[in-house]
Amino acid sequence: MAAAWAQWDHVTKIEPDKALHDGDTYTGIADTGTDALILGGTTNVTETSVQSILDALSSAETPIFVEPTYRPTNFHSDALSGYLVPIVLNADDPLWITGAHHEWVRTSDLDWDYVHPEAYIVLNPASSVATYTQANCDLDGDDVVAYAELAEQILDQKIIYLEYSGTLGDPAVVAAARDSLSSARLFYGGGIHDYDSAFEMANVTDTVVVGNVLHEDGIEAVEETVRGAKDAQHTS
């Protein structure tokens, strides 16, 4: 059975800590054509805020995953498809490599069939995720490729996530990381805000993730990025 994310071209990340654009609704986000929704953020993501979004999306057919930065919880929702748990490979704070994960395993009673790790490589030193995890972002292309290979070949990760968080990454670096992988899927997030940026980055990665554009510019802008990502994958 293929992994849920094997065919994702475009994913939209909803940050419970941020308001939606004027007039937008959660069900409207699910109808943009995006392949999946991820609920998560670096800070101030609470169980209550996530549950309220899951409730609002109870009738959505789009797969919904929670990306926890707190102890995972068994949410009460048939809409939830599972958890995507970040492991920040270049974090200087070991809490985000194994520390929080050890605590989650020790204190949680989750169905592990629904828990999927993501090997994060954080690449924007100005981002909140870099600050929060104390990530070493002073990496060149060879470093990024080495982390990607380490994640797949040593840690047996199925998702490698290049997180530029708020800024558009170097397409050559992203392409090199993807080319280094045998079967793992490369996610890319950061700076995608319109059709052209989505098209450009979708040409060098497997799955593009948009987040800030949703909260800053709204659903119509997300729909543009969906079109860009889909067009790139269909012409590559």
C-alpha angles and dihedrals in degrees: 000000000000119000116261092247097046093103101033114128096166133024129183119213116208116200109209089204092062129071122239121249116271111293096001122131133199092242088052090057090053089054096055093093094255112149097227144357124230119197111205150094142183100263143011095025106149132188090240094053093048093047092052091054092047088052091051090051096046093119097041118118094201113103112258124203130180118223102200126209089176134046108308115248133203097247121206101239137105086205093071112100096184148286130295106203117199121225106188104212096191097043115129088201106077089206087084095045101050109329101085090035092056089052091048092052092045096049106028134082100204130157099246092205085075097047118090125177124224120205103221125201107190112207109169109080091193094058125105091236091056091050094044095050095034087234120190100231096170091108132137126208094272090053092052092049090049091052090049092051092045090052094051103034102035104024095033093227118173096197123049112188123199104200115196090160109200100357131075111252131224107277091208092057092046091049092049091052092051092047090054093059125090103195109338115110118241117222119194126196132175140084098004105144109145145015095282097050091046091049092048096050096038087061091062102036139044100235130018120208122204126192119140093051090061095056096036103040106014142226097319090059090049089053089055091054091048090055092048094050094046093047091051094051092047093051099041 
